[in-house]
Amino acid sequence: MDNNREIFAPQIMANGQKGDKSSFFEDDLMAIEKWKPKANYEIPFFITTNGNHTAPTTLGEFSDGFPDFFALDTGNLVNLKSVSRAEVGNYGGKVYFGETDMHTSVNKLNSTFLSEIIQAANKRPDDSRFILGTINSKSGIYPARDICFLDMCSPKRNYHVPRLHFNNSYGEVILTFRDCKEAFPYLFPATPSHFINLSKVAGYDEHSFGAVIKFKYSDYTCPISQSKFRVLKDFLENN
């Protein structure tokens, strides 16, 4: 496993506002919690040794995070480096990807300088970050540079999130704990709402109400269920 993967995920500060960072390195991941930023809306919250992050849920977050992702029309965000050809007319235009007929639209204003912005994108270095996504029903960590374009979808009620289009597949950003477990199979389920990275565990404190897990290089702590605590103690004693 390559733990040096840089994963795109907006930073969330202690006051709930967005921070300046837009990604974290997988090797810094300590834990994942369930987070409810608003009613009926639950997404992953990533706790790392260098700050806290969450899943990107808007096209604006992708646009802010990736200089090569550009809104060519209302409702889309195109990876300009993935465009293989373009058609432009009085109505606006279309951009195509790879050797397929997959395309998305370009409005009339953007069609007038489409070639210039594509050329500018191709002069920039390739982005090496990754995105957490569920593609063809498989959750994992995918190179962001492989995304062709994004739009919005509603995978379930009250959720409106970015949809990722690749050359031969599409999917959504990771939203659930089950998805996170598939993407990070080495994480340990401390509780139904907490996955932890055992390599980052420094120890634990036992109390009358239960145990609390402590982590290296951090003041962060999290609870652990009694059955999982027995497994954790055995792991710490033998490693």
C-alpha positions in Angstrom: 0.0 0.0 0.0 1.2 3.5 -0.9 0.6 5.6 2.2 2.0 8.7 0.5 -1.1 9.3 -1.5 -2.4 12.8 -1.3 -6.1 12.8 -1.0 -8.3 15.7 -2.0 -10.6 16.7 0.9 -11.4 20.2 2.1 -10.0 21.2 5.5 -12.5 21.9 8.3 -11.4 24.1 11.2 -12.5 23.7 14.9 -15.2 26.4 14.4 -16.7 24.4 11.5 -15.4 26.8 8.8 -13.3 25.7 5.9 -9.5 26.0 6.2 -6.8 26.8 3.6 -5.8 23.2 3.0 -7.6 21.1 0.4 -6.0 17.7 0.9 -4.2 15.3 3.4 -1.7 12.6 3.1 -2.9 9.1 3.7 -0.1 8.3 6.1 -1.3 11.1 8.4 -4.8 9.7 8.8 -5.6 8.8 12.4 -9.4 8.2 12.3 -12.7 8.7 10.5 -15.8 9.8 12.2 -19.4 10.3 11.1 -20.2 14.0 10.8 -23.6 15.7 10.4 -22.9 19.3 9.1 -26.6 19.8 8.7 -29.9 17.9 9.4 -30.4 14.6 7.5 -26.9 14.9 6.0 -24.1 12.6 7.2 -20.6 12.5 5.6 -17.2 11.3 6.6 -14.9 13.4 8.8 -11.2 12.7 8.5 -9.0 13.3 11.5 -5.3 13.6 10.6 -2.1 14.6 12.4 -2.2 17.9 10.4 -5.8 18.9 10.6 -9.3 17.7 10.0 -11.0 17.2 6.6 -14.2 16.1 5.0 -15.6 14.8 1.7 -16.0 17.4 -1.1 -19.7 17.9 -1.7 -19.9 20.8 -4.2 -18.5 21.5 -7.6 -17.2 24.8 -6.2 -14.9 22.8 -3.8 -13.4 20.9 -6.8 -13.1 24.1 -8.8 -11.2 25.8 -5.9 -9.0 22.8 -5.4 -8.1 22.0 -9.0 -6.9 24.7 -11.3 -7.5 22.4 -14.3 -11.2 21.9 -13.5 -13.2 24.6 -15.2 -17.0 25.2 -15.5 -17.6 25.3 -19.3 -21.4 25.4 -18.8 -24.0 25.5 -16.1 -23.9 22.4 -14.0 -20.6 20.9 -15.2 -16.9 21.1 -14.3 -14.5 19.9 -16.9 -11.0 18.6 -16.4 -9.4 20.5 -19.3 -6.4 18.2 -19.5 -8.8 15.3 -20.3 -10.3 17.0 -23.3 -9.4 15.1 -26.5 -11.3 17.3 -29.0 -13.8 20.1 -29.2 -16.6 21.3 -31.4 -17.6 25.0 -31.5 -20.5 26.7 -33.2 -22.9 29.6 -32.9 -24.8 27.8 -30.2 -21.7 27.2 -28.0 -20.0 23.8 -28.2 -19.1 20.4 -26.9 -15.9 18.8 -25.5 -15.1 15.1 -25.9 -12.9 12.8 -23.9 -10.6 10.0 -25.1 -11.6 8.0 -28.1 -15.2 7.8 -27.0 -18.4 9.8 -27.8 -18.6 10.9 -24.1 -19.0 14.7 -24.1 -20.4 17.6 -22.1 -21.5 21.0 -23.2 -19.8 24.4 -23.5 -21.8 27.6 -23.3 -21.4 30.3 -26.0 -19.3 32.6 -23.9 -16.7 30.0 -23.0 -16.6 28.6 -26.5 -15.0 31.8 -27.7 -11.8 31.2 -25.8 -12.0 27.4 -25.3 -8.8 26.6 -27.1 -6.9 29.2 -25.0 -7.9 27.8 -21.7 -7.3 24.2 -22.8 -3.8 25.2 -23.9 -3.1 26.9 -20.6 -4.2 23.8 -18.7 -2.0 21.5 -20.7 1.1 23.7 -19.9 0.5 23.2 -16.1 2.1 20.2 -14.4 -0.1 17.1 -14.0 -1.9 16.9 -10.6 -0.9 13.9 -8.5 -3.7 13.9 -5.9 -6.4 11.3 -5.4 -10.1 11.4 -4.9 -12.2 9.1 -2.7 -15.0 7.8 -4.8 -17.5 5.0 -5.4 -17.0 4.0 -9.0 -19.1 1.2 -10.5 -20.2 0.3 -7.0 -16.6 -0.1 -5.8 -15.3 2.4 -3.3 -11.6 3.3 -3.4 -9.0 5.9 -3.9 -8.7 7.0 -7.6 -6.3 9.5 -9.4 -8.1 12.8 -9.7 -6.3 13.4 -13.0 -8.4 10.5 -14.5 -11.6 12.4 -14.0 -13.0 13.8 -17.3 -15.8 16.0 -15.9 -18.1 16.4 -13.0 -21.8 17.2 -12.6 -24.2 16.9 -9.6 -26.5 14.0 -8.8 -28.8 12.8 -6.0 -27.7 9.3 -5.0 -30.3 9.3 -2.2 -32.9 11.5 -0.7 -31.6 14.9 0.7 -28.2 14.3 -0.8 -26.9 16.4 -3.8 -23.3 15.6 -4.5 -20.7 15.7 -7.2 -20.8 12.8 -9.8 -17.4 11.8 -11.2 -17.2 10.9 -14.9 -14.3 8.8 -16.1 -13.6 7.5 -19.6 -15.4 4.2 -19.1 -17.2 4.6 -15.8 -18.8 7.1 -13.4 -19.6 7.3 -9.7 -19.9 9.7 -6.7 -17.7 10.9 -4.0 -17.6 8.7 -0.9 -20.4 9.5 1.5 -20.9 6.5 3.9 -18.9 4.7 6.5 -19.2 1.4 4.5 -17.6 3.2 1.6 -14.8 4.4 3.8 -14.1 0.9 5.1 -13.8 -0.4 1.6 -11.5 2.5 0.6 -9.3 2.1 3.8 -9.6 -1.7 4.6 -6.8 -1.5 7.2 -8.8 0.8 9.5 -10.1 -0.7 12.7 -13.8 -0.2 13.7 -13.6 1.2 17.2 -17.3 2.0 17.3 -20.1 2.1 14.7 -19.2 5.8 14.2 -15.4 5.6 14.5 -12.7 4.0 12.3 -9.1 4.3 13.6 -5.6 3.7 12.3 -4.0 1.3 14.7 -0.5 2.4 13.6 -1.3 5.9 15.1 -2.6 4.6 18.4 -0.5 5.7 21.4 -2.5 3.9 24.1 -5.7 4.2 26.0 -7.3 5.4 29.3 -9.8 3.2 31.1 -12.6 4.8 33.0 -15.7 3.5 34.8 -17.8 4.5 31.8 -15.5 2.8 29.3 -12.2 3.2 27.5 -10.8 6.2 25.4 -8.2 5.8 22.7 -5.2 8.1 22.6 -3.2 8.9 19.5 0.4 9.7 18.7 1.3 13.4 18.0 -2.2 14.5 18.8 -4.6 15.5 21.5 -7.4 13.8 19.7 -9.1 10.9 21.5 -12.1 8.7 20.6 -14.2 6.1 22.4 -14.1 2.4 21.8 -16.7 -0.3 22.4 -16.0 -2.9 25.0 -15.7 -5.8 22.6 -13.4 -3.9 20.3 -11.4 -2.7 23.3 -10.4 -6.3 24.1 -9.2 -6.8 20.6 -7.2 -3.5 20.7 -5.5 -4.4 24.0 -4.4 -7.7 22.6 -3.1 -5.9 19.5 -1.1 -3.4 21.6 0.3 -6.0 23.8 1.6 -8.1 20.9 2.9 -5.3 18.7 
